[in-house]
């Protein structure tokens, strides 16, 4: 009512209140606007009185408004803008810190100039008589060659290798000497199953669909992509510092590991040689979805997904033939068949046209056989085998090598199976599934070895308790749980893995003309494998990384020491 009066009176008060109220009002006269609607009751109210009342009312409204502005709105507004300013500067500071971290990492990994050098008087632990381009699984001939000298050329390759007595005196001018008397040299380790999205801490119980989707959305933003890249860079640097000079990622958040692989290939950073898969190709709701997998409903989807990974720069392809342990919510779900043989066959066809190996996550016999029939090259984890599966492994014309490989990942399985749930933080159902699957994998591994199937190794890093620096732990569990000798374990992590990648004439052994990928240890690992826990020197493509310490998670190390 008051408002109405004031509104109706507005037009007439201009003159009468002009000196008290500093407001600008429309320029129509009171009589024009108000006169027509004025009824008899108001007929004798004098215009001046009405004008004065309305003017006073308006003045008080104006005063109230000024009071409100000064006492409440203005402070609130400036507080709000202060908050906004704070938020912006906070965001800027965060961005600067992240950029700084990224720059630090990049600088840390900055490639220095190649300087030719020689590692002198070192004991080599390798098999120097094998035919490294042939995958001979029955060899067990790694031994110690004392007092050797390895000459590393400016091209990053091994220029010469042999007895110190004959090589050292003839070392050309300008070659730096690293005297490694009392030390041991092995070829750089090769890890065929790496993830970079985590550091191996126990699984956090935050895997609700909703949270996973939120994380997925974050990793699809620019900030998320950069975060994933920084994570990959850091974790792959850790891999290098632990003695891994070549690795294959099998399930990334996006193009993060691919970007790192390009930086290494372009010689812009020292890093391990990376064959990167990008996201896993999985069924709808399948293994790793939605965080690290692309979901495919049919064969057309599968073709699109593999094309996209290849276009992104992937140098390996990963498919999920079955469900996985960590994402299982029902007993038996972990090995359930997911992608069809047809979907995997199309993926293999396209990947093989580009010369890329296809790895299949497969944790049941049906899943293994579907993948093998589709032409998959490496079976990840694996299961107990039957005669048909064994025959398919050994003769698989659709696979790139003409046969397929059993790529065991024992550590992730036994850590989950054998350590207390208080350590692994794994719920009952994944634990039950994990136990079944680990038992099946170990049975299959034994069968594969006996049948002469090529058995390679990877760690499945980023899984609970599988750190980025613990590749040597996989060798340890191969000895403890699968009856490998130290010689077989090292041969697998070097010669065999190189051959599986089709790089048997470039890496995996210390020979003339091979890439200078070398790890120097304090002790002879054939006698004490844990000497790999803290290596002395890593050389990647001829570039030395001195004092390559890594930051360890002591709690995880204590728990893993309890295994076996
Ligand atoms: Zn994996």
Boltz pocket constraint, residues with backbone or C-beta under 6 A from the ligand:
constraints:
  - pocket:
      binder: B
      contacts: [[A, 193], [A, 195], [A, 250], [A, 251], [A, 460], [A, 461]]
      max_distance: 6.0
